[in-house]
Every structure is written in C-alpha cells, then in structure tokens.
Amino acid sequence: MNQPNPAQPPSPAEPHPVQYSVDYPDRPLNRLSSLFRLVLAIPIAIVLSLVEGGYTSGYGAGHKAMIATAGGLIVLPPLLMILFRQKYPRWWFDWNLELMRFSARVGVFLALMDDRYPSTDDHQAEHLDFRYPDARNGPNRWLPLVKWSLAIPHYVVLFFLYIAALFVVIAAWFVILFTGRFPRPMFDFLVGVGRWTNRVIAYRPPAGHRSLPAVPPRSVAPRDARPEPTAGP
C-alpha cells in the first residue's frame, strides 16, 4: 500500500531582480542635523541636480554663457542599441546604476532616515542593486516600446504615495526632535516607497528590458520574504 507523500514546505519566493533596502538607524539620530536638514541638503542637492541635468545656456551683457553638466540617466542611446544591435554597453549600465544609488542616498538623507551626509560614491545606509540585462538572449527586443505604457499606472500610484510619504517625513521630523529616534513603522513605509520607485525606474527601458518581470510590483513591502514552513499534522 502506497504511503501518501508528506507535505512539502512551499518553495521560497524568487527574489525580485531589483533589490533596495535602507539600514535602520538603531541609534539616536542627530537632532540638530535633523532640524536644519533642508538647509544642509542644499549643496548635495545642487550636485545631484547638475549630474542629472543637461545643458543650460543664457545671455548676459551681450555674451552667451553655457553650463555643461552630465545628462542624467542614459535611456535613449542604449534603447536604440538594444533594438538594432542587441547590445547594452556595460559602462552605460554602470553609470545608470551608480546615479540611481547616489540619488537614493540623497533621498534617504532628505527623508531623515540617515544623518550621515550623502557620499557621491561610497555606499552608506542605502543598498540598491539590479542585474545587468541580457540584451541578446531573452524576450522580444521590441518589448521596451510598450513597457512605457505599462508603467503609467505605477506613476499614478506613486504620486499619491509621495504625498503620504511627505506627511510621514514631517511627522517623523517632530518625533526625532523630541526623542532622537525614527519610528520603525514610518521608516519601513518610506523604504517601501523608495523600493517601489527604484523598481519602476529600473523597469523602464532599457534597464528593465530583459531582467525584470512584465510589470513592477504593486506593494511597498519587499517581495523577498521567505514563507514560513507549514507545520505538519
């Protein structure tokens, strides 16, 4: 007589291709730095805006002045390379990833989640990573042309999440000034909003051409939690 197979625990969920997390500051935060955070963030915000900018020109005293800056995320050139050459230069990918990490560090600092001044290159409290896309093997290379439209609902949801996040940061600001601590539920919510934002950005062509699922996740919670094994009878 055949014995029934014992119940098997569910297989662990596959980690999302885009990993984003922020180390929780389990320590008293600098209250003075938190009080004047907007003022302190001005210099690094200017640096970030220059890196993410383009070309600015103007006229004054009969002379034309032009300020050349970096061009932000590289999107269109690698998109064309993927469509027609099935190639994504690695240094373009590395530039986009490092710029997203830098932007995340500035965002974490502005949101009071870390009182260390954002570094332009060193990794700090934030952790962001995603796979280098395979531009030759994978789904149809013309898929990026329709991925833009699939991401539109996520931008709508993120708009309302940003409004909620603003109120959370304001509330956390008062709590930090009085207690020196960032409430963990508020912290986790802001991390979730940042995770959703980075996954939507990485989902857009060309970064998400081969490495990401059909649509970004629809939750601020990480998709990496492993389910607990089910106890047997």
DRENPA-3360 file (N, C-alpha, C; in nm, 2 decimals, always signed):
BEGIN
1 = MNQPNPAQ = +0.09/-0.12/+0.00/+0.00/+0.00/+0.00/+0.09/+0.12/+0.00 ~ +0.06/+0.21/-0.10/+0.15/+0.33/-0.11/+0.11/+0.43/+0.00 ~ +0.22/+0.48/+0.06/+0.20/+0.58/+0.16/+0.19/+0.72/+0.10 ~ +0.10/+0.81/+0.15/+0.09/+0.94/+0.09/+0.22/+1.02/+0.12 ~ +0.26/+1.10/+0.02/+0.38/+1.18/+0.03/+0.36/+1.29/+0.14 ~ +0.46/+1.30/+0.23/+0.45/+1.41/+0.33/+0.44/+1.54/+0.27 ~ +0.37/+1.63/+0.35/+0.35/+1.77/+0.30/+0.49/+1.84/+0.28 ~ +0.51/+1.90/+0.17/+0.63/+1.97/+0.14/+0.61/+2.12/+0.17;
9 = PPSPAEPH = +0.72/+2.18/+0.23/+0.71/+2.33/+0.26/+0.71/+2.40/+0.13 ~ +0.64/+2.52/+0.12/+0.63/+2.59/+0.00/+0.77/+2.64/-0.04 ~ +0.80/+2.64/-0.17/+0.93/+2.69/-0.22/+0.94/+2.84/-0.19 ~ +1.06/+2.88/-0.16/+1.08/+3.02/-0.13/+1.06/+3.11/-0.25 ~ +1.01/+3.23/-0.22/+0.98/+3.32/-0.33/+1.11/+3.36/-0.40 ~ +1.10/+3.37/-0.53/+1.22/+3.42/-0.60/+1.24/+3.57/-0.57 ~ +1.37/+3.61/-0.54/+1.39/+3.75/-0.51/+1.37/+3.83/-0.63 ~ +1.32/+3.95/-0.61/+1.29/+4.05/-0.72/+1.43/+4.09/-0.78;
17 = PVQYSVDY = +1.43/+4.11/-0.91/+1.56/+4.14/-0.97/+1.62/+4.27/-0.92 ~ +1.53/+4.37/-0.87/+1.58/+4.49/-0.82/+1.57/+4.49/-0.67 ~ +1.69/+4.49/-0.60/+1.70/+4.49/-0.46/+1.72/+4.63/-0.40 ~ +1.64/+4.67/-0.31/+1.66/+4.80/-0.24/+1.62/+4.79/-0.10 ~ +1.71/+4.84/-0.01/+1.69/+4.84/+0.13/+1.77/+4.96/+0.19 ~ +1.73/+5.00/+0.31/+1.80/+5.10/+0.39/+1.82/+5.05/+0.53 ~ +1.94/+5.06/+0.58/+1.97/+5.02/+0.71/+1.90/+5.11/+0.81 ~ +1.82/+5.04/+0.91/+1.75/+5.12/+1.01/+1.85/+5.17/+1.11;
25 = PDRPLNRL = +1.85/+5.30/+1.14/+1.94/+5.36/+1.24/+1.90/+5.33/+1.38 ~ +1.94/+5.22/+1.43/+1.91/+5.17/+1.57/+2.00/+5.25/+1.67 ~ +1.99/+5.38/+1.66/+2.07/+5.46/+1.75/+2.01/+5.60/+1.75 ~ +2.04/+5.69/+1.85/+1.99/+5.82/+1.85/+2.04/+5.90/+1.72 ~ +1.95/+5.97/+1.65/+1.99/+6.05/+1.54/+2.03/+6.19/+1.58 ~ +2.10/+6.25/+1.50/+2.15/+6.39/+1.53/+2.03/+6.49/+1.52 ~ +1.98/+6.54/+1.63/+1.87/+6.63/+1.63/+1.89/+6.76/+1.56 ~ +2.01/+6.81/+1.58/+2.05/+6.94/+1.52/+2.05/+6.93/+1.37;
33 = SSLFRLVL = +2.11/+6.82/+1.32/+2.12/+6.80/+1.18/+1.98/+6.78/+1.12 ~ +1.89/+6.71/+1.20/+1.75/+6.68/+1.15/+1.67/+6.81/+1.15 ~ +1.70/+6.90/+1.24/+1.63/+7.03/+1.25/+1.66/+7.11/+1.12 ~ +1.78/+7.12/+1.08/+1.82/+7.20/+0.97/+1.85/+7.11/+0.84 ~ +1.78/+7.00/+0.83/+1.81/+6.91/+0.72/+1.79/+6.97/+0.58 ~ +1.69/+7.05/+0.56/+1.67/+7.11/+0.43/+1.78/+7.20/+0.39 ~ +1.83/+7.28/+0.49/+1.94/+7.37/+0.46/+2.07/+7.29/+0.43 ~ +2.10/+7.19/+0.52/+2.22/+7.11/+0.50/+2.22/+7.04/+0.37;
41 = AIPIAIVL = +2.10/+7.00/+0.32/+2.10/+6.92/+0.19/+2.11/+7.01/+0.07 ~ +2.12/+7.14/+0.08/+2.12/+7.22/-0.04/+2.25/+7.19/-0.13 ~ +2.37/+7.19/-0.07/+2.49/+7.17/-0.16/+2.48/+7.03/-0.23 ~ +2.45/+6.92/-0.16/+2.45/+6.79/-0.23/+2.33/+6.79/-0.33 ~ +2.22/+6.86/-0.30/+2.11/+6.86/-0.39/+2.15/+6.93/-0.52 ~ +2.23/+7.04/-0.51/+2.28/+7.11/-0.63/+2.37/+7.02/-0.71 ~ +2.45/+6.94/-0.64/+2.54/+6.85/-0.71/+2.46/+6.75/-0.79 ~ +2.36/+6.69/-0.72/+2.27/+6.59/-0.78/+2.20/+6.65/-0.90;
49 = SLVEGGYT = +2.15/+6.77/-0.89/+2.07/+6.83/-1.00/+2.16/+6.86/-1.12 ~ +2.29/+6.89/-1.09/+2.39/+6.91/-1.20/+2.42/+6.78/-1.27 ~ +2.43/+6.67/-1.19/+2.46/+6.54/-1.25/+2.34/+6.49/-1.33 ~ +2.22/+6.52/-1.29/+2.10/+6.47/-1.35/+2.05/+6.57/-1.46 ~ +2.12/+6.68/-1.48/+2.07/+6.79/-1.57/+2.12/+6.77/-1.71 ~ +2.14/+6.88/-1.78/+2.17/+6.87/-1.92/+2.26/+6.99/-1.95 ~ +2.22/+7.07/-2.05/+2.29/+7.19/-2.09/+2.20/+7.31/-2.06 ~ +2.26/+7.41/-2.00/+2.19/+7.53/-1.97/+2.26/+7.65/-2.03;
57 = SGYGAGHK = +2.19/+7.73/-2.10/+2.25/+7.84/-2.17/+2.17/+7.97/-2.14 ~ +2.24/+8.08/-2.15/+2.17/+8.21/-2.13/+2.25/+8.32/-2.18 ~ +2.19/+8.44/-2.19/+2.26/+8.56/-2.24/+2.27/+8.66/-2.13 ~ +2.38/+8.73/-2.13/+2.40/+8.83/-2.03/+2.51/+8.92/-2.07 ~ +2.49/+9.05/-2.07/+2.59/+9.15/-2.11/+2.64/+9.13/-2.25 ~ +2.55/+9.09/-2.34/+2.58/+9.06/-2.47/+2.66/+8.94/-2.50 ~ +2.68/+8.85/-2.40/+2.76/+8.73/-2.42/+2.67/+8.61/-2.39 ~ +2.69/+8.51/-2.45/+2.62/+8.38/-2.43/+2.70/+8.29/-2.34;
65 = AMIATAGG = +2.63/+8.25/-2.23/+2.70/+8.16/-2.13/+2.63/+8.02/-2.14 ~ +2.71/+7.92/-2.13/+2.66/+7.78/-2.13/+2.73/+7.70/-2.02 ~ +2.65/+7.63/-1.95/+2.70/+7.54/-1.84/+2.67/+7.40/-1.88 ~ +2.78/+7.32/-1.90/+2.77/+7.18/-1.94/+2.76/+7.10/-1.81 ~ +2.67/+7.01/-1.81/+2.66/+6.91/-1.70/+2.63/+6.78/-1.75 ~ +2.63/+6.68/-1.66/+2.60/+6.54/-1.71/+2.46/+6.53/-1.75 ~ +2.42/+6.43/-1.82/+2.29/+6.41/-1.88/+2.19/+6.33/-1.80 ~ +2.22/+6.29/-1.68/+2.13/+6.21/-1.60/+2.13/+6.06/-1.65;
73 = LIVLPPLL = +2.02/+5.99/-1.63/+2.01/+5.85/-1.67/+2.02/+5.84/-1.82 ~ +2.10/+5.75/-1.87/+2.12/+5.72/-2.01/+2.00/+5.63/-2.05 ~ +1.91/+5.67/-2.13/+1.79/+5.59/-2.17/+1.79/+5.57/-2.32 ~ +1.78/+5.67/-2.40/+1.75/+5.66/-2.54/+1.87/+5.59/-2.61 ~ +2.00/+5.63/-2.59/+2.10/+5.56/-2.66/+2.11/+5.41/-2.64 ~ +2.11/+5.36/-2.51/+2.11/+5.21/-2.50/+1.98/+5.14/-2.55 ~ +1.87/+5.22/-2.55/+1.74/+5.16/-2.60/+1.76/+5.14/-2.75 ~ +1.82/+5.23/-2.82/+1.84/+5.21/-2.97/+1.94/+5.10/-2.99;
81 = MILFRQKY = +2.04/+5.09/-2.91/+2.14/+4.99/-2.92/+2.08/+4.85/-2.90 ~ +1.99/+4.84/-2.81/+1.92/+4.71/-2.78/+1.83/+4.67/-2.90 ~ +1.76/+4.77/-2.95/+1.66/+4.74/-3.06/+1.73/+4.70/-3.19 ~ +1.84/+4.77/-3.22/+1.90/+4.75/-3.35/+2.03/+4.66/-3.35 ~ +2.10/+4.66/-3.23/+2.23/+4.59/-3.22/+2.22/+4.48/-3.12 ~ +2.12/+4.47/-3.04/+2.11/+4.38/-2.93/+2.23/+4.38/-2.84 ~ +2.27/+4.51/-2.80/+2.39/+4.53/-2.72/+2.36/+4.64/-2.62 ~ +2.40/+4.63/-2.50/+2.39/+4.73/-2.40/+2.53/+4.75/-2.34;
89 = PRWWFDWN = +2.60/+4.86/-2.38/+2.73/+4.88/-2.32/+2.73/+4.88/-2.17 ~ +2.82/+4.81/-2.11/+2.82/+4.79/-1.97/+2.85/+4.92/-1.89 ~ +2.93/+5.01/-1.95/+2.95/+5.13/-1.88/+2.83/+5.22/-1.87 ~ +2.75/+5.21/-1.97/+2.62/+5.29/-1.96/+2.53/+5.23/-1.85 ~ +2.53/+5.10/-1.84/+2.45/+5.04/-1.73/+2.51/+5.08/-1.59 ~ +2.64/+5.07/-1.58/+2.71/+5.11/-1.45/+2.68/+5.25/-1.42 ~ +2.68/+5.34/-1.52/+2.65/+5.48/-1.49/+2.51/+5.50/-1.43 ~ +2.41/+5.44/-1.50/+2.27/+5.45/-1.45/+2.26/+5.39/-1.31;
97 = LELMRFSA = +2.32/+5.28/-1.28/+2.31/+5.22/-1.15/+2.37/+5.31/-1.04 ~ +2.49/+5.36/-1.07/+2.56/+5.44/-0.97/+2.48/+5.58/-0.95 ~ +2.42/+5.63/-1.06/+2.35/+5.75/-1.04/+2.22/+5.73/-0.96 ~ +2.15/+5.61/-0.98/+2.04/+5.58/-0.90/+2.08/+5.56/-0.75 ~ +2.19/+5.50/-0.73/+2.24/+5.49/-0.59/+2.27/+5.62/-0.53 ~ +2.33/+5.71/-0.60/+2.36/+5.85/-0.55/+2.23/+5.92/-0.52 ~ +2.13/+5.91/-0.61/+2.01/+5.98/-0.59/+1.93/+5.92/-0.47 ~ +1.95/+5.79/-0.45/+1.88/+5.72/-0.33/+1.95/+5.77/-0.20;
105 = RVGVFLAL = +2.08/+5.79/-0.20/+2.15/+5.84/-0.08/+2.10/+5.98/-0.04 ~ +2.08/+6.06/-0.14/+2.03/+6.20/-0.12/+1.89/+6.19/-0.07 ~ +1.81/+6.11/-0.13/+1.67/+6.10/-0.08/+1.66/+6.05/+0.06 ~ +1.74/+5.95/+0.10/+1.74/+5.90/+0.23/+1.78/+6.01/+0.33 ~ +1.88/+6.09/+0.30/+1.92/+6.20/+0.38/+1.81/+6.30/+0.40 ~ +1.75/+6.34/+0.29/+1.64/+6.43/+0.30/+1.52/+6.38/+0.38 ~ +1.50/+6.25/+0.37/+1.38/+6.19/+0.44/+1.42/+6.16/+0.59 ~ +1.54/+6.21/+0.64/+1.58/+6.20/+0.78/+1.61/+6.05/+0.82;
113 = MDDRYPST = +1.62/+5.96/+0.72/+1.64/+5.82/+0.75/+1.79/+5.79/+0.79 ~ +1.88/+5.89/+0.76/+2.02/+5.87/+0.79/+2.07/+6.01/+0.81 ~ +2.15/+6.03/+0.92/+2.21/+6.16/+0.95/+2.35/+6.18/+0.89 ~ +2.40/+6.08/+0.82/+2.53/+6.09/+0.76/+2.51/+6.16/+0.63 ~ +2.61/+6.26/+0.60/+2.59/+6.34/+0.47/+2.61/+6.24/+0.35 ~ +2.53/+6.26/+0.25/+2.54/+6.17/+0.14/+2.67/+6.17/+0.07 ~ +2.73/+6.05/+0.04/+2.85/+6.04/-0.04/+2.82/+6.04/-0.19 ~ +2.91/+6.09/-0.27/+2.89/+6.08/-0.41/+2.93/+5.94/-0.47;
121 = DDHQAEHL = +3.00/+5.86/-0.39/+3.04/+5.73/-0.45/+3.04/+5.62/-0.35 ~ +3.06/+5.65/-0.22/+3.06/+5.54/-0.12/+2.92/+5.49/-0.08 ~ +2.90/+5.36/-0.07/+2.77/+5.31/-0.02/+2.76/+5.34/+0.13 ~ +2.64/+5.38/+0.16/+2.61/+5.41/+0.30/+2.50/+5.33/+0.35 ~ +2.39/+5.39/+0.40/+2.28/+5.32/+0.46/+2.20/+5.25/+0.35 ~ +2.20/+5.31/+0.23/+2.11/+5.25/+0.12/+2.18/+5.14/+0.05 ~ +2.10/+5.04/+0.00/+2.16/+4.93/-0.07/+2.07/+4.91/-0.19 ~ +2.12/+4.94/-0.31/+2.04/+4.92/-0.44/+2.13/+4.85/-0.54;
129 = DFRYPDAR = +2.06/+4.75/-0.60/+2.13/+4.67/-0.69/+2.03/+4.60/-0.78 ~ +2.07/+4.58/-0.91/+1.99/+4.50/-1.00/+2.08/+4.44/-1.11 ~ +2.03/+4.34/-1.17/+2.11/+4.26/-1.26/+2.14/+4.33/-1.39 ~ +2.26/+4.31/-1.45/+2.29/+4.36/-1.58/+2.20/+4.29/-1.68 ~ +2.13/+4.36/-1.76/+2.03/+4.29/-1.85/+2.10/+4.22/-1.97 ~ +2.05/+4.11/-2.01/+2.10/+4.03/-2.12/+2.03/+4.09/-2.25 ~ +2.10/+4.17/-2.32/+2.05/+4.23/-2.44/+2.03/+4.14/-2.56 ~ +2.09/+4.02/-2.56/+2.08/+3.94/-2.67/+1.99/+3.82/-2.65;
137 = NGPNRWLP = +1.99/+3.76/-2.54/+1.90/+3.65/-2.51/+1.79/+3.69/-2.42 ~ +1.67/+3.66/-2.46/+1.56/+3.69/-2.37/+1.43/+3.72/-2.45 ~ +1.34/+3.79/-2.40/+1.21/+3.82/-2.47/+1.23/+3.91/-2.59 ~ +1.13/+3.94/-2.66/+1.13/+4.02/-2.78/+1.20/+4.15/-2.75 ~ +1.30/+4.18/-2.84/+1.37/+4.31/-2.81/+1.29/+4.43/-2.84 ~ +1.17/+4.42/-2.90/+1.08/+4.53/-2.93/+0.99/+4.56/-2.81 ~ +1.00/+4.48/-2.70/+0.91/+4.49/-2.59/+0.93/+4.63/-2.52 ~ +1.05/+4.69/-2.51/+1.06/+4.82/-2.45/+0.97/+4.93/-2.50;
145 = LVKWSLAI = +0.93/+4.91/-2.63/+0.84/+5.02/-2.69/+0.71/+5.02/-2.62 ~ +0.66/+4.91/-2.56/+0.53/+4.91/-2.49/+0.54/+4.91/-2.34 ~ +0.66/+4.90/-2.29/+0.68/+4.90/-2.15/+0.65/+5.03/-2.08 ~ +0.67/+5.14/-2.16/+0.64/+5.27/-2.11/+0.50/+5.28/-2.06 ~ +0.41/+5.23/-2.15/+0.26/+5.25/-2.12/+0.22/+5.16/-2.00 ~ +0.29/+5.04/-1.98/+0.26/+4.96/-1.87/+0.30/+5.02/-1.74 ~ +0.39/+5.11/-1.74/+0.44/+5.17/-1.61/+0.35/+5.29/-1.57 ~ +0.27/+5.34/-1.66/+0.19/+5.46/-1.63/+0.10/+5.44/-1.50;
153 = PHYVVLFF = +0.03/+5.33/-1.48/-0.05/+5.32/-1.35/+0.04/+5.33/-1.23 ~ +0.17/+5.28/-1.24/+0.25/+5.29/-1.12/+0.29/+5.43/-1.09 ~ +0.31/+5.52/-1.19/+0.34/+5.66/-1.16/+0.22/+5.72/-1.10 ~ +0.10/+5.69/-1.13/-0.02/+5.74/-1.07/-0.02/+5.70/-0.92 ~ +0.00/+5.57/-0.89/+0.00/+5.53/-0.75/+0.12/+5.60/-0.67 ~ +0.23/+5.61/-0.74/+0.35/+5.67/-0.67/+0.32/+5.82/-0.64 ~ +0.24/+5.88/-0.72/+0.21/+6.02/-0.69/+0.14/+6.03/-0.55 ~ +0.04/+5.95/-0.53/-0.03/+5.95/-0.40/+0.06/+5.90/-0.29;
161 = LYIAALFV = +0.15/+5.80/-0.32/+0.24/+5.76/-0.21/+0.34/+5.86/-0.17 ~ +0.38/+5.95/-0.27/+0.47/+6.06/-0.24/+0.40/+6.16/-0.14 ~ +0.28/+6.18/-0.17/+0.20/+6.27/-0.08/+0.20/+6.22/+0.06 ~ +0.17/+6.09/+0.07/+0.17/+6.02/+0.21/+0.31/+6.02/+0.27 ~ +0.41/+6.00/+0.19/+0.55/+6.00/+0.24/+0.59/+6.13/+0.29 ~ +0.54/+6.24/+0.23/+0.57/+6.38/+0.28/+0.52/+6.40/+0.42 ~ +0.39/+6.36/+0.44/+0.33/+6.37/+0.58/+0.41/+6.28/+0.68 ~ +0.45/+6.16/+0.63/+0.53/+6.07/+0.72/+0.66/+6.14/+0.76;
169 = VIAAWFVI = +0.73/+6.20/+0.67/+0.86/+6.26/+0.70/+0.83/+6.38/+0.79 ~ +0.73/+6.46/+0.77/+0.70/+6.57/+0.87/+0.67/+6.52/+1.01 ~ +0.59/+6.41/+1.02/+0.57/+6.35/+1.15/+0.69/+6.30/+1.21 ~ +0.77/+6.23/+1.13/+0.90/+6.17/+1.18/+0.99/+6.28/+1.23 ~ +0.99/+6.39/+1.16/+1.08/+6.51/+1.20/+1.05/+6.55/+1.34 ~ +0.92/+6.57/+1.37/+0.89/+6.61/+1.51/+0.93/+6.50/+1.61 ~ +0.90/+6.37/+1.58/+0.94/+6.26/+1.67/+1.09/+6.26/+1.69 ~ +1.17/+6.28/+1.59/+1.32/+6.28/+1.60/+1.36/+6.40/+1.69;
177 = LFTGRFPR = +1.30/+6.51/+1.67/+1.34/+6.63/+1.75/+1.32/+6.61/+1.90 ~ +1.21/+6.53/+1.93/+1.18/+6.51/+2.07/+1.24/+6.38/+2.13 ~ +1.26/+6.28/+2.05/+1.31/+6.15/+2.10/+1.44/+6.11/+2.05 ~ +1.48/+6.17/+1.93/+1.61/+6.13/+1.87/+1.60/+6.00/+1.79 ~ +1.48/+5.94/+1.78/+1.46/+5.81/+1.71/+1.36/+5.82/+1.60 ~ +1.38/+5.74/+1.49/+1.29/+5.74/+1.38/+1.20/+5.62/+1.40 ~ +1.07/+5.64/+1.41/+0.97/+5.53/+1.44/+0.99/+5.43/+1.33 ~ +1.00/+5.30/+1.37/+1.03/+5.19/+1.27/+0.91/+5.18/+1.17;
185 = PMFDFLVG = +0.78/+5.18/+1.21/+0.68/+5.17/+1.10/+0.69/+5.28/+1.00 ~ +0.72/+5.40/+1.04/+0.73/+5.51/+0.94/+0.85/+5.49/+0.85 ~ +0.96/+5.44/+0.91/+1.08/+5.41/+0.84/+1.06/+5.31/+0.73 ~ +0.99/+5.20/+0.77/+0.96/+5.09/+0.68/+0.87/+5.13/+0.56 ~ +0.78/+5.22/+0.59/+0.69/+5.27/+0.49/+0.77/+5.35/+0.38 ~ +0.86/+5.44/+0.43/+0.94/+5.52/+0.34/+1.04/+5.43/+0.26 ~ +1.09/+5.33/+0.32/+1.18/+5.23/+0.25/+1.09/+5.16/+0.14 ~ +0.97/+5.13/+0.17/+0.88/+5.07/+0.07/+0.85/+5.16/-0.05;
193 = VGRWTNRV = +0.83/+5.29/-0.02/+0.81/+5.38/-0.13/+0.93/+5.40/-0.21 ~ +1.05/+5.40/-0.15/+1.17/+5.41/-0.23/+1.20/+5.29/-0.31 ~ +1.16/+5.17/-0.25/+1.18/+5.04/-0.32/+1.09/+5.04/-0.45 ~ +0.97/+5.08/-0.43/+0.88/+5.08/-0.55/+0.93/+5.18/-0.65 ~ +0.97/+5.30/-0.61/+1.02/+5.40/-0.70/+1.14/+5.34/-0.78 ~ +1.24/+5.28/-0.72/+1.35/+5.23/-0.79/+1.32/+5.12/-0.88 ~ +1.22/+5.04/-0.84/+1.19/+4.92/-0.93/+1.11/+4.97/-1.05 ~ +1.04/+5.08/-1.04/+0.97/+5.13/-1.16/+1.07/+5.20/-1.25;
201 = IAYRPPAG = +1.17/+5.27/-1.19/+1.27/+5.34/-1.27/+1.35/+5.23/-1.34 ~ +1.39/+5.12/-1.27/+1.47/+5.02/-1.33/+1.39/+4.94/-1.43 ~ +1.26/+4.94/-1.42/+1.17/+4.87/-1.51/+1.17/+4.93/-1.65 ~ +1.18/+5.07/-1.65/+1.17/+5.13/-1.78/+1.29/+5.09/-1.87 ~ +1.26/+5.10/-2.00/+1.37/+5.07/-2.09/+1.48/+5.17/-2.07 ~ +1.61/+5.12/-2.09/+1.65/+4.99/-2.13/+1.68/+4.89/-2.01 ~ +1.69/+4.95/-1.89/+1.74/+4.87/-1.78/+1.65/+4.75/-1.75 ~ +1.52/+4.76/-1.77/+1.43/+4.65/-1.74/+1.40/+4.57/-1.87;
209 = HRSLPAVP = +1.47/+4.59/-1.97/+1.44/+4.52/-2.10/+1.44/+4.37/-2.08 ~ +1.54/+4.31/-2.02/+1.55/+4.16/-2.01/+1.54/+4.11/-1.87 ~ +1.57/+4.20/-1.77/+1.59/+4.15/-1.63/+1.47/+4.15/-1.54 ~ +1.37/+4.23/-1.58/+1.26/+4.25/-1.49/+1.13/+4.18/-1.54 ~ +1.03/+4.16/-1.44/+0.91/+4.09/-1.48/+0.82/+4.18/-1.57 ~ +0.71/+4.13/-1.61/+0.62/+4.20/-1.70/+0.58/+4.34/-1.65 ~ +0.55/+4.35/-1.52/+0.52/+4.48/-1.46/+0.59/+4.49/-1.33 ~ +0.61/+4.61/-1.28/+0.67/+4.63/-1.14/+0.58/+4.58/-1.03;
217 = PRSVAPRD = +0.63/+4.56/-0.91/+0.55/+4.51/-0.80/+0.45/+4.61/-0.76 ~ +0.33/+4.56/-0.71/+0.23/+4.65/-0.66/+0.21/+4.66/-0.51 ~ +0.33/+4.67/-0.44/+0.33/+4.67/-0.30/+0.45/+4.74/-0.25 ~ +0.44/+4.81/-0.14/+0.56/+4.88/-0.08/+0.64/+4.78/+0.00 ~ +0.59/+4.66/+0.02/+0.66/+4.55/+0.10/+0.75/+4.48/+0.01 ~ +0.87/+4.43/+0.06/+0.96/+4.36/-0.02/+0.90/+4.23/-0.06 ~ +0.94/+4.18/-0.18/+0.90/+4.05/-0.23/+0.99/+3.94/-0.20 ~ +1.09/+3.97/-0.11/+1.19/+3.87/-0.08/+1.17/+3.79/+0.04;
225 = ARPEPTAG = +1.06/+3.82/+0.11/+1.04/+3.74/+0.24/+1.01/+3.60/+0.21 ~ +1.07/+3.51/+0.28/+1.06/+3.37/+0.26/+0.94/+3.32/+0.34 ~ +0.85/+3.25/+0.28/+0.73/+3.20/+0.36/+0.78/+3.10/+0.47 ~ +0.71/+3.10/+0.58/+0.74/+3.01/+0.69/+0.69/+2.87/+0.65 ~ +0.77/+2.76/+0.68/+0.73/+2.63/+0.65/+0.60/+2.59/+0.72 ~ +0.51/+2.52/+0.66/+0.39/+2.48/+0.72/+0.41/+2.36/+0.81 ~ +0.36/+2.37/+0.93/+0.38/+2.26/+1.02/+0.29/+2.14/+0.98 ~ +0.35/+2.02/+0.99/+0.28/+1.90/+0.95/+0.17/+1.86/+1.05;
233 = P = +0.08/+1.77/+1.02/-0.03/+1.74/+1.10/+0.02/+1.67/+1.23;
% end
